Amino acid sequence: MDLFTVLEQKLEAFLNQFESQKQAIAELKKNLAAKEQALKEAEVALEKVTREKELVRQRIDKILNRLKILDLGE
């Protein structure tokens, strides 16, 4: 084999590997974007649950306070 053939084969192997790495990076970026979107959705859901929990706590406190007033009245 002459040196040009060896060089061409090595270059072809490098380019194939480079293309494969580009595809892997693109797939990783796609997966990262999906995970970031899922995280945003989870954060929104968590915020909603936190707000609902606070509303329930406030209503329970209000009911308990009304019950205390009834107890004091007896």
N, C-alpha and C positions, 0 to 999 in steps of 0.2 A: 504494500500500500504506500502510496506516496503521501507526503505531508499534507497536501491540500485535501485529500480525501479524509484523512484523520481529522483535520481541522473542521471540515464540513460536517462530519459525523458528530463531533463534539459540540459544534454550534447548534446543530439540529436537536441534539439531546438537551442542550441548555434551553433552547427556545421552547421545546415541549414542556420542560419542567417549569419554565417561567409562566407559560400559559396556564398550566395546571395550578400554579400558585395564585395567579390572578383570579381564576375561577373559585378557588377555595376562599380567597379574601372576599370576593363578592358574596359568596354564600354566608360567610361569617357576618358581613355587614347587614345582610338581609335578616339573619337571625337576631342580631343585636337590635335592629330597628323593631322587630316584632316583640322582643323582650321589653324594650323601652315602652312600647305602646301598652303592653300588658301591665307594666308597672304603673303607668299613668292611670289606667283604668282601675287598678287595685287601690291606688291612692284616693281616687275619687270615691270608690265604694267605701273605703275606710272612713273617709270624711263624712259620708252620708250616715254610716252606722254610728259614728261618734256623735253627730248632731242628734240623731234619733235617741241615742242612749241618754244624752243630756236632757232632752225633752221629757223622757220617761222619768228620769230622776227628779226633775222639777215637779212633775205632776204627782209623783209619790210623796215628795216633801209637802206639797200643798194639801194632799189628802191627810197626811199625818198631822199636819198643823191643825186642820179642821177637827180631827179626832181629839187632839189635845184640848181644844177649846170646848168640845163636848164633855170631856172628862172633868174639866175645871168647873163646868156649869152644874154638875151634880152635887 
